C-alpha cells in the first residue's frame, strides 16, 4: 500500500542571516538588528516572496524538473 501524503506538511523555503543583511545594507545597519528584528525580517521576507508571482512561477518551473530527476 502506498504511503499516504500529508498535504498540509510545511517545508522551509529559505533563511536569512545578518551576513545576508550586511551584504545589502552594510554592517553598520545590520549590527543594530536584534534577534527579534531578524525574526520579523525573515517573516516579512517570506511573506513578500510567497505573495509575489515569482514564487508561484518557480513552482511551475521547478516541479517538472524535479519529477524528471526520478
matplotlib code that plots the C-alpha trace (Angstrom):
import matplotlib.pyplot as plt

x = [0.0, 1.4, 2.3, -0.3, 0.6, 0.4, -1.0, -0.6, 3.1, 5.1, 8.7, 11.1, 11.9, 14.8, 16.5, 18.3, 21.4, 23.0, 25.7, 23.0, 21.6, 25.1, 25.8, 22.8, 22.6, 26.1, 27.5, 26.7, 22.9, 23.0, 24.7, 21.8, 19.3, 18.2, 17.3, 13.6, 14.2, 15.8, 12.8, 10.5, 12.6, 12.5, 8.7, 8.3, 10.7, 8.9, 5.5, 6.8, 8.3, 5.3, 2.9, 5.0, 4.4, 8.0, 7.3, 4.4, 6.1, 9.1, 7.0, 5.7, 9.2, 11.0, 8.4, 8.6, 12.4, 12.3, 9.9, 12.2, 15.0, 13.1]
y = [0.0, 3.4, 5.9, 8.5, 12.0, 14.7, 17.6, 20.1, 19.4, 22.5, 22.6, 25.5, 27.7, 29.8, 31.7, 35.0, 35.8, 39.0, 38.5, 38.5, 41.7, 43.3, 42.4, 44.6, 47.4, 47.3, 46.1, 49.3, 48.8, 45.0, 45.0, 47.1, 44.4, 42.3, 38.7, 39.8, 42.2, 39.3, 37.1, 39.9, 40.4, 36.7, 36.7, 39.7, 38.4, 35.1, 36.8, 39.1, 36.2, 33.9, 36.7, 37.5, 35.9, 34.7, 32.2, 30.6, 30.8, 29.0, 26.1, 25.6, 25.6, 23.5, 20.7, 19.3, 19.4, 17.5, 14.9, 14.4, 13.6, 10.5]
z = [0.0, -0.9, 1.8, 2.4, 1.5, 4.2, 2.1, 5.0, 5.8, 5.5, 4.1, 4.9, 1.9, 2.9, 5.7, 6.2, 8.2, 9.4, 6.8, 4.2, 5.6, 5.8, 2.2, 1.2, 3.8, 5.3, 8.6, 10.5, 9.9, 10.2, 13.6, 15.0, 14.4, 17.4, 17.0, 17.2, 14.3, 12.3, 13.0, 11.9, 8.8, 7.9, 8.3, 6.1, 3.5, 3.5, 3.1, 0.4, -1.6, -1.2, -2.3, -5.4, -8.8, -8.8, -6.0, -7.8, -11.2, -9.9, -8.5, -12.1, -13.4, -10.8, -10.2, -13.7, -13.4, -10.1, -11.5, -14.4, -12.0, -10.7]

ax = plt.figure().add_subplot(projection="3d")
ax.plot(x, y, z, "-o")
ax.set_aspect("equal")
plt.show()
